[in-house]
Amino acid sequence: MGLRLFGLGGGQEPSLDEIHQQQERRPSATEAIAVNRRRKSVSDRQITGASQITTRQSIVPVSLVTTLFFLWGFAYGLLDVLNSRFQVALHITQGESSGLQAAYFGAYFIGPLTYSGWFVRKFGYRYTFILGLSIYCVGALMFWPSAVKRSFGGFCGSMFIVGSGLSTLETSANPYIAVCGPPKWSEFRLELSQSFQAVGSVVAPVLASYVIFKDVGENGESLTSVQWVYLGIAGFVALLAVVFYFAPIPEITDADMADQAEMTTSATGYQDKPLKKQYTLFWGVVAQFSYVGAQVGIAGYFINFYTQARPDEPTIVAQKQGANFYAIAQGLFAIGRFSAAGLMYITKPRLVLLAYQTLIMVFIVAAIAVDSGHGVNANWGGLSMLMIVLFFESCIFPTIFTLSLRGLGRHTKRGASFLVASVCGGAVVPAILGNVADKIGTRKAMVVPLAFFLIAWSFPIYLNVCKAKELDAYRESHVGIEEGAVDPDSRLASISAGMEKYKDVEAAKIEVKGY
């Protein structure tokens, strides 16, 4: 029972026998797209034909789902600004303010491994999108009474509900982008879509600095703007849920992914193994947990880093300026995402991942070591190093996600749930970082994310040393490049060739008998 709850036991994945029985009468990708107009959930055991969706056919659904990434980025960008704002408005310490991150990212541990992971396998992607948006709407509405009561506990509870909604969206949106289209471009698609998440993360702190928190009273303690902002978000999210009900979103089942794996070149080394033996997936989960924790820790305490790097400015002025510099850093993050997407179009994603993670290690060490202001003047050297870290953080999450999903076949949705659940690292590392920062200062406390980045760094090293041949084979696949294409050395092609040979032999026998 416990294993089934957390995704390791038996479940709704189709058996290979069920998949093989359907392959002879597989619908076309065009038929799969037509079925979505009925807006009915599809059994996860059913081959719909979506395994062969081409790039052109995927443009509309991928574009619609990409809007969710912007929404997620906007919420995440506001979270980091709220962290520093509540320290002033509610008189809490850096360690206490990490409760926001703990609530938001703690929801990621619970949702994907329980209700949202089960929901996406049971009812499909469309209705999981709608469920996630509905939960997000409720969480946003709860900010109003929390602001009225000036309750930090209430804000943490509201943020937990928001995180539950967004984790549900991610449980469906990330794998959907990864699998909706040719497997050759999986990393590129998710990287490009996630780039708009980065744009949302840029827009949020800019709006927070110049609009949302422009009028916070003389002492900086007014929370009225927080109430109205989240009320507006709730209305927009509710409208988006209605849009997704009518949107043309073809369903892609685990049976489709197993079918696609058998169409793809045998050089990928695909083998249908139990989920608990998918070791690359679980290494990816550990790496994702460590990376997200470190990234969220840096983002959550960036403004504190800036404030301590500017001892020459009053705290309130430094916080406002810190929000501006954080927006610039998030702009670098967005540029990094687009640059990584461009690189993935022309080179191997595993190499891009290794290069970016290596450079993260270099620049975060520099951010810790450099103190150009010597505790008296502005530490522009350390601050600039930390901003460059955000540039190279850009591509890590989506690339770990897609490379970890490679070869999962019928376990794709369950595997994606584990990867989304690993985002709960964002609830752990900021709490450690905040408490360490209270004792030794934010700059020196950056050794905490450095330690977690080191763990995440092991994953691209493993991929490049042990899995390079299998991962590179996906770049040569023709599945989805043209409708109905099957790689000539795939399992499905070899079976088809065997059947043709058998038919030729039987025809020859009949001809001899007739003679």
N, C-alpha and C positions, 0 to 999 in steps of 0.2 A: 504493500500500500504506500509506504513512504517513498520507495524508489519510483513508483508510478507518479506520485505527486510532484517529485522534483525532476521528472522527465527521463529517468534512466530505465524504468521498467517497461513492460509491454504497453502498447497504446494503440493509437489509431493509424499508425503508418501502414501502408499497404504491404502485403507480402510480395516477393518476387514472382510467385506463381500468378497472383492476381494481375500483376503488371504485364507479364508475358502473354497472358490470355487476351489482353486488350490491345496489344501492339499490332496485331494483324488488321484490326478495324479502327485504327487511330484516326480521330477527326483531324482536319487540317487546322492550321493556325487561324485561317479566315473564319472557320466555324467556331473556334474558341472565342474569338472576338465578338461574333454575332450572339453567342449565348449570354454574354454579359448584359445585354439589353433587357433580359428577363429579371435581372437583379435577384436571382435566387442563389442561395448558398449551394456549393457543389461538394460532394463527398471527397475527402482527401485521398480516397482509394481509387478515384476515377481519373483516367487519362482524358484530358480535355482537348489536347492538341496544342496547348499553349507552350509546350516545350520547344516548338519550332518558330516562335514569334520572331519576326525579322526586326531589324533596327527601325525601319520605316513604320512598321505596325506598332512599335513600342513607344513612339514619340509622345502621343497624346496621354496614355496612362502614366508614363514616367514623369511627364511635365506636371500633371495634376498632383501626383504624390510628392513631387519636389516642393510644392507650396507648404507641405507639412514641415519640411526641414527648415524653411525660413521661420515658421512659427516656433519651432523648438529652439532655434538659435536666438530668437527674440526673448523667449522666456529665460533662457540660460544667461543672456547678456544682462537682463534686469536683475537676476539673482545675485550676480557679483556686485552690482551697485547697491542693492538692498543690504548686502552684508555690511558694507562700511557705513551706510546711512543709519542702520539700526544701532550701530555702536554709539552714534551721537544722540539719536532721537530717543532711544530707550535706555541709555546709560549701561551698556553691557560691554564685556571685554572681548578681545579677539577670539579667545577660546570659546566663550559662550555664543558668539555670533556664528560659529561653525555649525551650530544647531540647524541653521537654515539648509546648509549643504547636506547635513546628516539626514534631515527630513526628506529633502528633494531626491537625493540619490539612494537613500534607504528604500524608497518605494520601488526602485529598480531591482532590488534583490527579491522582493516579494512578488510583484506582478508577473514578470515573464515566466517564473518557475511555477506559478499556480494558475490564477484565473486567465490572464491574457495569453499565455502560451497555449493553454487548453482551448481558449476561445478561437484563436486563429486556426487551429487544426480542425475544430468542429464546424465553424461557420465561415471560414475563409477570410481573405484580406479585406474585402469591402466593409463587412460588418465590424471587423476589428478596428478599422479606421474610425468608423462612426462611434463605437464604444469609447475609444480613446479620447476623441474630441468631446464627447458628452461628460466624461469624468473630469477632463481639463476645465470645462465650463463651470462645473460645480465648484472645483477648487478655486477658480478665479473669483467667483461670487463670494466665497467665504472670506476674502480679504477685506470686504467692507466692514463686517462686524468686528474683525480682529483689529482694524485701524481705529474704530470707534472706541473700543475698550483698551487700546494701546497695549495689547497683550502679545508678548513675544511668543508665548506658547501657542496662542491662536494663530499667529503667522506661520509657525512651524507646522501646525496641523494643516493649515491651508496649503502650504508648500508641499506637504506629503501627498495631498490629494492631487495637486497639479502634477507632481512627479509620477503619481500612479497613472494619470491620463497620458502623460508624455511617454512613459515606459511602455504603455500599451500601443501607442502609435509607433514607437521604435521597433517593437516586437514584430510589427507587420511591415512598416515602411522600409527598413533597411534590407531585409531579405527580398522584399518585392522588387526594389530597384536592382538588386544584385542578380535576380533570376529572370526579370522581364526583358528578354532580348537575347542576342547571341552570347554564349558563354565567353567568347573571345574578348568581349568588351566589358565584362562584369565589373572589374576594378575601376575602369574608366567611368562607367555610368554612375557608380555610387560616389566616386570622388567628385564628379561634376555636380551631382545633386547635393552632396554635402557642402559644396562650395556656397550654395545659397543659404545653408544653415549658418555659415560663417558671416555672410552678409547681414543676416538677422542679428548676429552677435555684435556687429559693428553699429547697426542702427540703434539698438537698445540703449547702450551707454551714452550715445550722442544725444538721443531724445531725453534720457534721464538727466543729463547735465544741463541742457539748454531749455528744456520744456517741463519735464515731469518734476524735477527737484529744483527748479529755478526759484520758486517761492516757498521756502520752508520755514519762514519766520526768522526773527532776529537771532534766536538761539539755535536754529536748525532743527527744531523738534516737531514741526508740523508734519502730519501724515495724511492730510486731506487729499493730496495729489495721488497718493498710492491707492486710495479708495476708487477714484474716478478712472485711473488707468486700468485697473483690473476689472472694473465693471465694463469698460469698453472692450477689453480682451474677451470677456465672457460672451458679449453679444456677437463679436466677430466669429468666435469659435463655434457658437451655436449655428450661425448661418453657414459656416463651412461644412458642418455635419450634414446639413440638408443637401448641399452641393454634391457631397460624396455619395449620397444615396442615389442620385440620378446620373452620376458620372460614368463614362464608358471605361470600366476597369475590368479587363479579362481576368478570371480566376486562374491561378497557377497552383496546382496541387503537388503534394509530395510524390504522387504517382507520376506526374509530369516530369519532376526532377530526376526520378529514377530512370524514366524513359529517355530523358536527355543525356544522362550519364552513359547509357548504353548506345547512344548514337555518336558519342564523342570518341575521338581517336584513342586507341588502346594504350598509347604512349603516356596517357595521364595516370596509368597505374590504378585505375578505378577498380575497387573490389567492394562488394556489398558485405560490410562487416557490422556487427552489433554496435549500437551507439557507444556503449561503454569501452569499446576498443578503438574508437576514433581519437587516437592520441594527439594528432596535430590540432584537432578542435580544442581539446582541453588545455594544451599548451597555449593556444591562442586566447583562451578564456583567462588564464592566469596573466598573460601579457596585457590583455585589455584591462583587467582589473587594476593592474599596477600603473599602466599608462594613464587611464582616466583619473585615477586617484591623484597622480602627480599633476596632471593638467589642471584639474579643478582646484587643487591646492594653490597652484601658482596664480590662477585667475582670481580666486577668491581673496587672495592676500596681495594682489598686485598694487591696489591703492594704498594698502598699509606699507608696502615696500617703498612706494613713491613718497608717502608722507615722511617716513624715516630717512629717505634719501634727500629730503629737502628740509633740514633743520632750520633753514633761513626763512621759512614761511610759517604763518600761523596755521594751526591744524585745520580749521574750516576751509581756508583758502587752498591749502595743500590737498584736501580731499576733493574739492571741486576740480582742481588742476589734475589730480590723479585720475579722475573719471575721464578727462579729456585725453590724457596720455594712454589710458587703458583702451579708449576707442581707437587710438592710432595703432596700438599693439594688436587689437582685434582686426584692424584693417590689414596689418601685415599677415595675420592668420588667414584672412580671406584670400589675399594675394597668393599666399603659400599654397592654399588649396587649389586655386586655378592653375598655378604653375605646376603642381604635382600632377593634376589631371592632364595637362599638356604633355608632360614627360611620359606619363603612362600610355599615351597614344602612340608614342614613338619608341618606347623602350620597355623593359620588363618591370612590372610592379614590384617584384621582390627586391630589385636593385634600388628602386626609388625609396622603398621602406627602409632598407639598410642605411642608405646615405643620409636620409633625414633624421633617423634616430641617432646615428653616430654624431651628427652635428648638434643635436639637442644636448648630448652629453658634454660636448666641448664648450658650448656657450653657457650652460647653467653653472659649470665649474667656474667659468670666467665671471659670471654674475655674483657668485659667492665671494670670489677672491678679490675682485676690484672694488676699492673704495676711494674714488678719485677726490671726494670731498673731505676725507679724513675726519668725518664726524662733525665738521663745522660748516662747510660749504656744500653745495649741491653735488651729489654723487652721480653725475651724468654717465660716467663710465659703466658702473654696475647696472644702472637703469637701462642703458642701451643694450647691454648684453642680455638682460632679461627679456626685452622686447624682441630680440632676434630669436630667442627660444620659442616664442609664440609663433613666429614664422615657420619654424621647422616642425612644430607640433602639428601643423595643419593637416597633413595627410595620414597621420598614424592611425586614428580610429577607423576610418572606412577601409583602409588597406588591410589592417589586421582582420577586420570583419570578413571581407570577401575572400582573402586567402585562407582563412580558417574554415570557410564554408565549402571550399573546393573539394569535390569528390564525395560529399555527404549523401547525394542521391535522395533516397526516400526519407532520410533523417534531417533534411534541410531545415524544416520549420522548427523542429525540436532543438537542433543545434543552434539556430539563430536565437532561440529563447535563452540559452545559456550565455551566448555572447552579449545579449542585451542586459541580462542579469549582472554580468560582470561590471557594468557601469556603476554598480553600487560601491566600487572603489572610491567614488567621489564622496561617499559618506564617511569613509575611514581616514583617508590621508589628510584632508583639511582639519579634522579634529586633532590629529597628532601635530600637524604643522602649527595650528593656532596656539596650542598650549606650549609648544616649544618656543614659538615666537614671543609669547608673553614673558619668557624667562631670559632669552638670549638675543632677542631682536629678530625682525623678519628676514634681513639679509642672510644672516648666519643660519637661520632655521630652514633655508632653502636646501640644506643637506637632506632634509626629509624627502622632498620630491626627487632629489638626485638618486637616493637609494632605490626608489620605486622605478625610476626610469632605467636603472641598471638591470632590474629584473625583466622589464619589458624588452630591453635591448637583446636579450637572449633569443627572442623569437625570430627576428629577421636573420640572425646568425644561423640558427637551426635551419630555417627555410633555404637559405643560400648554400649551406653545406650539404644538407640531406635531402631536400625536396626540389632542387632546381629543375631537374629533368622533367618531373611530373608536372610542375607548375607551368613551365615553358610550353608544354605540349598544348595547353589550352589556347595559346596564342596562334596555333596553327589550325585550330578547328574551323570547319566551314558550316557547322550547325547554326541555323538562324541567319546566316549571311544571305542565303537564298531560301525561299520557302520550300520545305520538303528536303533540304540538303541533309545528307548523312555522311559522316567521315568514312572513307573507303576501308580503313583498317579498324573500324569499331566492331563491337560485338554484334550489333544489329545488322551491319553490312555483311559480316561473315555468315550469319544465320541465313540472310536473304540469298547470298551466293550459294550456300549449301542447298537451299530449297530449289533454286533454279537448276542446279546441277542434278538434283534428284528428279525434278520434272523432266529434264532432258533425257535422263536414263530411262525413265518410265515411258516416255514417248517413243524412244528407240525400241524398247521391248514390244510395244504395241505394233510398231511398224513392221518389226520382224515377224511377229505372229500373223499379221495381216498378209504378209508376203507368202 
